[in-house]
Amino acid sequence: MAAVAEKAASAFRTIGEVSHDTGLPQHILRYWETRFPQLRPLQRAGKRRYYRPEDVALVRRINALLNHEGYTVRGVQKLLMSETRAAPVPAAPVPVSGAPIDPASLKSIRDLLATALARA
């Protein structure tokens, strides 16, 4: 079989590619998805998982904490949750009273509200 070409750093990765790159079995990655709400790869039709670069970075960090630094699953959960709460929510632009709101601003405000509610 031909060797697989290297992907760009910003490319999405399948669960098999992440498993191969990190040396972790696929069932461990799926288990971590149930334990760490921050780890949410995209799922397409047929439940295929596609890991974004930030998901891969989080997998590597969780792996380091659990398997090299001696954290427990619960300890990593607490650490990640405390970091999530400490992250500030960016401020949305406030429209001038009476001025119409353009659709792009309205979408950004809705996105910020959804993010803030998800963190609460």
MARMI-24393 format. One record per residue: residue number from 1; residue in three letters; x, y, z of N, C-alpha, C in turn. Coordinates in steps of 0.1 Angstrom, whole numbers, always signed. Each point is the difference from the previous one (the first is absolute). Last residue first. Layout:
BEGIN
<n = NUM&res = ALA&nX = X&nY = Y&nZ = Z&caX = X&caY = Y&caZ = Z&cX = X&cY = Y&cZ = Z>
...
END
This chain:
BEGIN
<n = 120&res = ALA&nX = -222&nY = +283&nZ = +317&caX = -7&caY = +2&caZ = +13&cX = -5&cY = -13&cZ = +5>
<n = 119&res = ARG&nX = +21&nY = +6&nZ = -44&caX = +10&caY = +0&caZ = +11&cX = -7&cY = +0&cZ = +14>
<n = 118&res = ALA&nX = -25&nY = +4&nZ = -40&caX = +5&caY = -13&caZ = +0&cX = +10&cY = -2&cZ = +12>
<n = 117&res = LEU&nX = -19&nY = +42&nZ = -9&caX = -10&caY = -9&caZ = +6&cX = +6&cY = -14&cZ = +1>
<n = 116&res = ALA&nX = +26&nY = +33&nZ = -22&caX = -1&caY = +3&caZ = +14&cX = -10&cY = -9&cZ = +7>
<n = 115&res = THR&nX = +4&nY = -4&nZ = -46&caX = +13&caY = -4&caZ = +6&cX = -1&cY = +2&cZ = +15>
<n = 114&res = ALA&nX = -36&nY = +15&nZ = -26&caX = +0&caY = -14&caZ = +0&cX = +13&cY = -5&cZ = +7>
<n = 113&res = LEU&nX = -3&nY = +46&nZ = -7&caX = -10&caY = -4&caZ = +10&cX = +0&cY = -16&cZ = +1>
<n = 112&res = LEU&nX = +27&nY = +19&nZ = -33&caX = +5&caY = +3&caZ = +13&cX = -9&cY = -5&cZ = +11>
<n = 111&res = ASP&nX = -15&nY = -3&nZ = -44&caX = +10&caY = -10&caZ = +2&cX = +7&cY = +2&cZ = +14>
<n = 110&res = ARG&nX = -33&nY = +31&nZ = -15&caX = -6&caY = -13&caZ = +3&cX = +11&cY = -10&cZ = +3>
<n = 109&res = ILE&nX = +15&nY = +42&nZ = -14&caX = -6&caY = +1&caZ = +13&cX = -7&cY = -13&cZ = +4>
<n = 108&res = SER&nX = +17&nY = +3&nZ = -43&caX = +11&caY = -1&caZ = +10&cX = -5&cY = +1&cZ = +14>
<n = 107&res = LYS&nX = -31&nY = +5&nZ = -36&caX = +5&caY = -14&caZ = +1&cX = +11&cY = -1&cZ = +11>
<n = 106&res = LEU&nX = -17&nY = +43&nZ = -10&caX = -10&caY = -8&caZ = +7&cX = +5&cY = -15&cZ = +2>
<n = 105&res = SER&nX = +26&nY = +29&nZ = -26&caX = +1&caY = +4&caZ = +14&cX = -10&cY = -9&cZ = +9>
<n = 104&res = ALA&nX = -2&nY = -4&nZ = -47&caX = +13&caY = -6&caZ = +5&cX = +2&cY = +3&cZ = +15>
<n = 103&res = PRO&nX = -38&nY = +19&nZ = -24&caX = -1&caY = -15&caZ = +3&cX = +13&cY = -6&cZ = +5>
<n = 102&res = ASP&nX = -12&nY = +52&nZ = +11&caX = +2&caY = -8&caZ = -12&cX = +1&cY = -15&cZ = +3>
<n = 101&res = ILE&nX = -29&nY = +40&nZ = +24&caX = +11&caY = -9&caZ = +2&cX = +2&cY = -8&cZ = -13>
<n = 100&res = PRO&nX = -20&nY = +52&nZ = +9&caX = -3&caY = -14&caZ = -4&cX = +13&cY = -9&cZ = +2>
<n = 99&res = ALA&nX = -11&nY = +44&nZ = +31&caX = +6&caY = -3&caZ = -13&cX = -3&cY = -15&cZ = -3>
<n = 98&res = GLY&nX = -15&nY = +21&nZ = +41&caX = -7&caY = +4&caZ = -12&cX = +6&cY = -3&cZ = -13>
<n = 97&res = SER&nX = +32&nY = +2&nZ = +41&caX = -14&caY = -1&caZ = +1&cX = -7&cY = +6&cZ = -12>
<n = 96&res = VAL&nX = +48&nY = -23&nZ = -4&caX = -5&caY = +13&caZ = +4&cX = -16&cY = -1&cZ = +1>
<n = 95&res = PRO&nX = +30&nY = -45&nZ = +6&caX = -5&caY = +9&caZ = -10&cX = -5&cY = +13&cZ = +6>
<n = 94&res = VAL&nX = +40&nY = -33&nZ = +17&caX = -14&caY = +4&caZ = +4&cX = -5&cY = +10&cZ = -10>
<n = 93&res = PRO&nX = +38&nY = -43&nZ = -1&caX = -3&caY = +14&caZ = -3&cX = -14&cY = +3&cZ = +4>
<n = 92&res = ALA&nX = +24&nY = -39&nZ = +26&caX = -6&caY = +2&caZ = -13&cX = -2&cY = +15&cZ = -2>
<n = 91&res = ALA&nX = +38&nY = -29&nZ = +30&caX = -11&caY = +9&caZ = +0&cX = -6&cY = +2&cZ = -14>
<n = 90&res = PRO&nX = +25&nY = -45&nZ = +20&caX = +3&caY = +12&caZ = -6&cX = -13&cY = +9&cZ = -1>
<n = 89&res = VAL&nX = +14&nY = -35&nZ = +39&caX = -9&caY = +0&caZ = -12&cX = +2&cY = +14&cZ = -7>
<n = 88&res = PRO&nX = +38&nY = -28&nZ = +32&caX = -10&caY = +11&caZ = -1&cX = -9&cY = -1&cZ = -13>
<n = 87&res = ALA&nX = +24&nY = -40&nZ = +30&caX = +1&caY = +7&caZ = -13&cX = -10&cY = +10&cZ = -1>
<n = 86&res = ALA&nX = +2&nY = -31&nZ = +37&caX = +9&caY = +12&caZ = +1&cX = +1&cY = +8&cZ = -13>
<n = 85&res = ARG&nX = -24&nY = -41&nZ = +4&caX = -7&caY = +11&caZ = +7&cX = +8&cY = +12&cZ = +1>
<n = 84&res = THR&nX = +19&nY = -38&nZ = -20&caX = -12&caY = +4&caZ = -8&cX = -7&cY = +12&cZ = +7>
<n = 83&res = GLU&nX = +35&nY = -23&nZ = +23&caX = +5&caY = +9&caZ = -11&cX = -11&cY = +5&cZ = -9>
<n = 82&res = SER&nX = -12&nY = -30&nZ = +34&caX = +5&caY = +13&caZ = +6&cX = +6&cY = +9&cZ = -10>
<n = 81&res = MET&nX = -14&nY = -43&nZ = -14&caX = -11&caY = +8&caZ = +3&cX = +4&cY = +14&cZ = +6>
<n = 80&res = LEU&nX = +33&nY = -33&nZ = -9&caX = -5&caY = +6&caZ = -12&cX = -12&cY = +9&cZ = +2>
<n = 79&res = LEU&nX = +19&nY = -23&nZ = +37&caX = +10&caY = +9&caZ = -6&cX = -6&cY = +7&cZ = -12>
<n = 78&res = LYS&nX = -25&nY = -35&nZ = +20&caX = +0&caY = +13&caZ = +8&cX = +9&cY = +10&cZ = -6>
<n = 77&res = GLN&nX = +0&nY = -42&nZ = -21&caX = -13&caY = +7&caZ = -2&cX = -1&cY = +13&cZ = +8>
<n = 76&res = VAL&nX = +37&nY = -28&nZ = +6&caX = +1&caY = +7&caZ = -13&cX = -13&cY = +7&cZ = -2>
<n = 75&res = GLY&nX = +1&nY = -26&nZ = +38&caX = +9&caY = +11&caZ = +1&cX = +2&cY = +8&cZ = -12>
<n = 74&res = ARG&nX = -25&nY = -40&nZ = -1&caX = -7&caY = +10&caZ = +8&cX = +8&cY = +12&cZ = +1>
<n = 73&res = VAL&nX = +20&nY = -37&nZ = -19&caX = -10&caY = +5&caZ = -9&cX = -7&cY = +12&cZ = +7>
<n = 72&res = THR&nX = +47&nY = -7&nZ = +19&caX = -11&caY = -9&caZ = -2&cX = -10&cY = +6&cZ = -10>
<n = 71&res = TYR&nX = +55&nY = +9&nZ = +3&caX = -13&caY = +4&caZ = +3&cX = -10&cY = -11&cZ = -1>
<n = 70&res = GLY&nX = +50&nY = +0&nZ = -10&caX = -6&caY = -7&caZ = +11&cX = -14&cY = +6&cZ = +5>
<n = 69&res = GLU&nX = +34&nY = +10&nZ = -38&caX = +0&caY = +8&caZ = +12&cX = -7&cY = -5&cZ = +12>
<n = 68&res = HIS&nX = +2&nY = -23&nZ = -43&caX = +14&caY = +4&caZ = +3&cX = +1&cY = +8&cZ = +13>
<n = 67&res = ASN&nX = -42&nY = -17&nZ = -19&caX = +10&caY = -11&caZ = -2&cX = +14&cY = +4&cZ = +4>
<n = 66&res = LEU&nX = -39&nY = +31&nZ = +2&caX = -4&caY = -13&caZ = +6&cX = +12&cY = -10&cZ = +0>
<n = 65&res = LEU&nX = +6&nY = +43&nZ = -18&caX = -4&caY = +2&caZ = +14&cX = -3&cY = -14&cZ = +6>
<n = 64&res = ALA&nX = +11&nY = +2&nZ = -46&caX = +11&caY = +3&caZ = +8&cX = -3&cY = +1&cZ = +15>
<n = 63&res = ASN&nX = -35&nY = -7&nZ = -31&caX = +9&caY = -12&caZ = +0&cX = +12&cY = +3&cZ = +9>
<n = 62&res = ILE&nX = -29&nY = +36&nZ = -9&caX = -7&caY = -10&caZ = +9&cX = +9&cY = -12&cZ = +2>
<n = 61&res = ARG&nX = +14&nY = +31&nZ = -32&caX = +2&caY = +5&caZ = +14&cX = -7&cY = -9&cZ = +10>
<n = 60&res = ARG&nX = -4&nY = -11&nZ = -46&caX = +15&caY = -1&caZ = +4&cX = +1&cY = +5&cZ = +14>
<n = 59&res = VAL&nX = -42&nY = +6&nZ = -19&caX = +3&caY = -14&caZ = +2&cX = +14&cY = -2&cZ = +5>
<n = 58&res = LEU&nX = -12&nY = +43&nZ = -13&caX = -6&caY = -4&caZ = +13&cX = +2&cY = -14&cZ = +3>
<n = 57&res = ALA&nX = +15&nY = +16&nZ = -41&caX = +8&caY = +5&caZ = +10&cX = -6&cY = -3&cZ = +14>
<n = 56&res = VAL&nX = -25&nY = -12&nZ = -37&caX = +12&caY = -9&caZ = +0&cX = +9&cY = +5&cZ = +11>
<n = 55&res = ASP&nX = -38&nY = +26&nZ = -9&caX = -4&caY = -13&caZ = +6&cX = +12&cY = -9&cZ = +2>
<n = 54&res = GLU&nX = +6&nY = +40&nZ = -23&caX = -1&caY = +3&caZ = +14&cX = -5&cY = -12&cZ = +8>
<n = 53&res = PRO&nX = +3&nY = -3&nZ = -48&caX = +13&caY = +2&caZ = +6&cX = +0&cY = +2&cZ = +15>
<n = 52&res = ARG&nX = -42&nY = -26&nZ = -19&caX = +6&caY = +13&caZ = -4&cX = +14&cY = +1&cZ = +7>
<n = 51&res = TYR&nX = -29&nY = -46&nZ = -13&caX = +6&caY = +8&caZ = +10&cX = +7&cY = +13&cZ = -6>
<n = 50&res = TYR&nX = -42&nY = -36&nZ = -12&caX = +11&caY = +8&caZ = -6&cX = +5&cY = +9&cZ = +10>
<n = 49&res = ARG&nX = -32&nY = -48&nZ = -5&caX = +5&caY = +11&caZ = +8&cX = +11&cY = +7&cZ = -8>
<n = 48&res = ARG&nX = -47&nY = -30&nZ = -13&caX = +15&caY = +1&caZ = -2&cX = +5&cY = +13&cZ = +7>
<n = 47&res = LYS&nX = -47&nY = -19&nZ = -5&caX = +7&caY = +2&caZ = +13&cX = +15&cY = +0&cZ = -1>
<n = 46&res = GLY&nX = -35&nY = -1&nZ = -36&caX = +6&caY = -12&caZ = +4&cX = +8&cY = +0&cZ = +13>
<n = 45&res = ALA&nX = -4&nY = +46&nZ = -23&caX = -9&caY = -11&caZ = -2&cX = +7&cY = -13&cZ = +3>
<n = 44&res = ARG&nX = +24&nY = +36&nZ = +25&caX = -7&caY = +1&caZ = -13&cX = -9&cY = -12&cZ = -1>
<n = 43&res = GLN&nX = +26&nY = +29&nZ = +41&caX = -5&caY = -13&caZ = -4&cX = -9&cY = +2&cZ = -12>
<n = 42&res = LEU&nX = +43&nY = +27&nZ = +30&caX = -12&caY = +0&caZ = -9&cX = -4&cY = -14&cZ = -3>
<n = 41&res = PRO&nX = +24&nY = +8&nZ = +47&caX = +3&caY = +0&caZ = -15&cX = -13&cY = +1&cZ = -8>
<n = 40&res = ARG&nX = +13&nY = +11&nZ = +51&caX = -12&caY = -2&caZ = -8&cX = +4&cY = +1&cZ = -15>
<n = 39&res = LEU&nX = +19&nY = +6&nZ = +53&caX = +4&caY = -8&caZ = -11&cX = -12&cY = -4&cZ = -8>
<n = 38&res = GLN&nX = -4&nY = +23&nZ = +41&caX = +7&caY = +9&caZ = -9&cX = +4&cY = -7&cZ = -13>
<n = 37&res = PRO&nX = -22&nY = -23&nZ = +37&caX = -9&caY = +8&caZ = -9&cX = +7&cY = +9&cZ = -10>
<n = 36&res = PHE&nX = +15&nY = -46&nZ = +25&caX = +5&caY = +13&caZ = -1&cX = -9&cY = +8&cZ = -10>
<n = 35&res = ARG&nX = -9&nY = -46&nZ = +9&caX = +4&caY = +5&caZ = +13&cX = +5&cY = +15&cZ = +0>
<n = 34&res = THR&nX = -15&nY = -26&nZ = -38&caX = -11&caY = -1&caZ = +9&cX = +4&cY = +6&cZ = +14>
<n = 33&res = GLU&nX = +32&nY = -3&nZ = -35&caX = -11&caY = +9&caZ = -5&cX = -12&cY = +0&cZ = +10>
<n = 32&res = TRP&nX = +36&nY = -30&nZ = +6&caX = +3&caY = +13&caZ = +4&cX = -10&cY = +10&cZ = -4>
<n = 31&res = TYR&nX = -4&nY = -44&nZ = -15&caX = -3&caY = +1&caZ = +14&cX = +3&cY = +14&cZ = +5>
<n = 30&res = ARG&nX = +12&nY = -10&nZ = -44&caX = -15&caY = +1&caZ = +1&cX = -4&cY = +1&cZ = +15>
<n = 29&res = LEU&nX = +46&nY = -7&nZ = -9&caX = -4&caY = +14&caZ = -5&cX = -15&cY = +1&cZ = +1>
<n = 28&res = ILE&nX = +17&nY = -42&nZ = +10&caX = +4&caY = +10&caZ = +11&cX = -4&cY = +14&cZ = -4>
<n = 27&res = HIS&nX = -6&nY = -35&nZ = -31&caX = -10&caY = -1&caZ = +10&cX = +3&cY = +10&cZ = +12>
<n = 26&res = GLN&nX = +31&nY = -5&nZ = -36&caX = -12&caY = +8&caZ = -4&cX = -11&cY = -1&cZ = +11>
<n = 25&res = PRO&nX = +53&nY = -5&nZ = +13&caX = -10&caY = -7&caZ = -7&cX = -13&cY = +8&cZ = -3>
<n = 24&res = LEU&nX = +50&nY = +21&nZ = +3&caX = -11&caY = -3&caZ = +8&cX = -10&cY = -8&cZ = -7>
<n = 23&res = GLY&nX = +41&nY = +22&nZ = -16&caX = +3&caY = -13&caZ = +6&cX = -11&cY = -5&cZ = +9>
<n = 22&res = THR&nX = +5&nY = +41&nZ = -29&caX = +2&caY = +1&caZ = +14&cX = +3&cY = -13&cZ = +7>
<n = 21&res = ASP&nX = -8&nY = +4&nZ = -48&caX = +10&caY = +10&caZ = +3&cX = +3&cY = +1&cZ = +15>
<n = 20&res = HIS&nX = -34&nY = -31&nZ = -16&caX = +14&caY = -3&caZ = -5&cX = +10&cY = +10&cZ = +4>
<n = 19&res = SER&nX = -45&nY = +9&nZ = +10&caX = +5&caY = -11&caZ = +7&cX = +14&cY = -4&cZ = -4>
<n = 18&res = VAL&nX = -21&nY = +33&nZ = -24&caX = +4&caY = +5&caZ = +14&cX = +5&cY = -11&cZ = +8>
<n = 17&res = GLU&nX = -17&nY = -11&nZ = -42&caX = +13&caY = +7&caZ = -1&cX = +4&cY = +6&cZ = +13>
<n = 16&res = GLY&nX = -41&nY = -23&nZ = -2&caX = +11&caY = -9&caZ = -3&cX = +13&cY = +7&cZ = -1>
<n = 15&res = ILE&nX = -40&nY = +25&nZ = +5&caX = +4&caY = -6&caZ = +12&cX = +12&cY = -10&cZ = -1>
<n = 14&res = THR&nX = -2&nY = +39&nZ = -35&caX = -9&caY = -10&caZ = +4&cX = +4&cY = -6&cZ = +13>
<n = 13&res = ARG&nX = +11&nY = +52&nZ = -16&caX = +5&caY = -14&caZ = +0&cX = -11&cY = -10&cZ = +4>
<n = 12&res = PHE&nX = +8&nY = +53&nZ = -24&caX = -7&caY = -8&caZ = +9&cX = +5&cY = -14&cZ = -1>
<n = 11&res = ALA&nX = +31&nY = +44&nZ = -11&caX = -10&caY = -10&caZ = -5&cX = -7&cY = -7&cZ = +11>
<n = 10&res = SER&nX = +37&nY = +34&nZ = +2&caX = -14&caY = +4&caZ = +3&cX = -10&cY = -9&cZ = -5>
<n = 9&res = ALA&nX = +47&nY = -8&nZ = -6&caX = -2&caY = +1&caZ = +15&cX = -15&cY = +4&cZ = +3>
<n = 8&res = ALA&nX = +11&nY = -27&nZ = -45&caX = +3&caY = +13&caZ = +5&cX = -3&cY = +1&cZ = +15>
<n = 7&res = LYS&nX = +12&nY = -48&nZ = -20&caX = -11&caY = +10&caZ = -1&cX = +5&cY = +13&cZ = +5>
<n = 6&res = GLU&nX = +27&nY = -44&nZ = -24&caX = -2&caY = +8&caZ = +12&cX = -11&cY = +11&cZ = -2>
<n = 5&res = ALA&nX = -1&nY = -47&nZ = -27&caX = +7&caY = +13&caZ = +0&cX = -3&cY = +7&cZ = +13>
<n = 4&res = VAL&nX = +2&nY = -54&nZ = -6&caX = -9&caY = +11&caZ = +0&cX = +8&cY = +13&cZ = +1>
<n = 3&res = ALA&nX = +17&nY = -46&nZ = -24&caX = +0&caY = +7&caZ = +12&cX = -9&cY = +12&cZ = -1>
<n = 2&res = ALA&nX = -9&nY = -46&nZ = -27&caX = +8&caY = +13&caZ = -1&cX = -1&cY = +7&cZ = +14>
<n = 1&res = MET&nX = -3&nY = -55&nZ = -7&caX = -8&caY = +12&caZ = +0&cX = +9&cY = +12&cZ = +0>
END
